[in-house]
Amino acid sequence: MADAPRVPFFCPAGAAFGVDLGACLQRVVDSGWYVLGPQVRDFEAAFARHVGVRHALGVANGTDALTLALRALGVQPGQPVVTVANAGCYASTALAQLGAQPLYVDVEPARLTMAPPALAAALAAHPVAAVIVTHLYGQMADMPRLAALCHAAKVPLIEDCAQAHGATLNGRQAGAWGALACFSFYPTKNLGALGDGGAVLTDDQALAERLRALRQYGWTRKYEVTVAGGANSRLDELQAAVLLAKLPHLDAANAARRAIAARYSAAFADLPLTCPPPPGPDHVMHLYVVRTPRRAALQAHLAAHGVASDIHYPLADHRQPVRAAPPPPLPVTDQACAEVLSLPCYPGLTQAQAARVIEAVRGFFAGA
Ligand SMILES: *Cc1c(COP(=O)(O)O)cnc(C)c1O
């Protein structure tokens, strides 16, 4: 297999979805308008329509989207906000910006997204200011149950959709379930820019107006600061033009991810390896994540056979060195953290590369 194709973890060319990005950028350069202009406005309208909500506000990145969403809700320092600890620390970073208190709850063993009974217990025990649900790896969380719990407790729900662009559950898009939805357009995301970008979506006119002010210094008019906690967090025209051109290809790109995932799962069916749930419309396979207690050995074997892999995420939020508080008990989160391994799965991965991934994984278990 010496001449077999090496398999990187991400493919920038595949992420372009065949769009002429150079032409997109040139049009913006020639327009002379570079921040919060017509490209941003058109992308916001198109993306809001795609998700099925009224308002989308472009911001600088996905973490800012979470921070500004919390600010728009009026979350105060010290207030508890429920979230999970296995989703890359982004929500925790946003909460730290506000001085709000993360209240970590455990995840479901199959989907690895927030467990409804754990949310119910947290809502019963604490005066919670908000709940942040992450659709992890492209898999939507159990939104019918989680949203119903938030609704009953009158606690606003924020969806973190940074890994779930285009996923739907019961015909409803990721981002159309909560009071607010946050997206990242980091280059590796299912809808990715050529740099940083993000958006907050909402159906609520008042929240949208607050977000519009918060992303630009707290202005409601130029140089008039009306809303406290404002930031400079704008989406620029170059990124918006790229996103606008790529958006029509998102569903096809997600289908390509699902096809690779289905091929992997079929090929691994007889192995002592936990594969992701079957890829239906509620899973856009941002990451194809397997689980094994022999992760380190598998990862080393893959690397030796030219197959890149990664771990999402090796250190859970409640165990980060920066935290002073003792870690709460989150047994499902902890076990998943020790076992998850992400295999290459993205538009642009060739059939030959997928075959190499399969052969390398099967080879590991054959040799065991
Ligand atoms: C990438 C990501 C973010 C943050 O996005 P940035 O644009 O990198 O700030 C937030 N949440 C999740 C789940 C992510 O994967």
The ligand as an SDF file (V2000), in Angstrom:
LIG
                    3D

 15 15  0  0  0  0  0  0  0  0999 V2000
  -16.3510   25.4410   16.3470 C   0  0  0  0  0  0  0  0  0  0  0  0
  -17.3340   25.4300   17.4530 C   0  0  0  0  0  0  0  0  0  0  0  0
  -17.6800   26.6020   18.1620 C   0  0  0  0  0  0  0  0  0  0  0  0
  -16.9250   27.8840   18.0670 C   0  0  0  0  0  0  0  0  0  0  0  0
  -16.7400   28.4160   16.8650 O   0  0  0  0  0  0  0  0  0  0  0  0
  -15.5410   29.4680   16.5690 P   0  0  0  0  0  0  0  0  0  0  0  0
  -16.0030   30.1070   15.3190 O   0  0  0  0  0  0  0  0  0  0  0  0
  -14.2930   28.6520   16.4000 O   0  0  0  0  0  0  0  0  0  0  0  0
  -15.4580   30.4070   17.7150 O   0  0  0  0  0  0  0  0  0  0  0  0
  -18.6850   26.5330   19.0940 C   0  0  0  0  0  0  0  0  0  0  0  0
  -19.3200   25.3840   19.3590 N   0  0  0  0  0  0  0  0  0  0  0  0
  -19.0050   24.2400   18.7390 C   0  0  0  0  0  0  0  0  0  0  0  0
  -19.7510   23.0020   19.0900 C   0  0  0  0  0  0  0  0  0  0  0  0
  -17.9920   24.2200   17.7700 C   0  0  0  0  0  0  0  0  0  0  0  0
  -17.6770   23.0680   17.1670 O   0  0  0  0  0  0  0  0  0  0  0  0
  1  2  1  0
  2  3  1  0
  2 14  2  0
  3  4  1  0
  3 10  2  0
  4  5  1  0
  5  6  1  0
  6  7  2  0
  6  8  1  0
  6  9  1  0
 10 11  1  0
 11 12  2  0
 12 13  1  0
 12 14  1  0
 14 15  1  0
M  END
$$$$
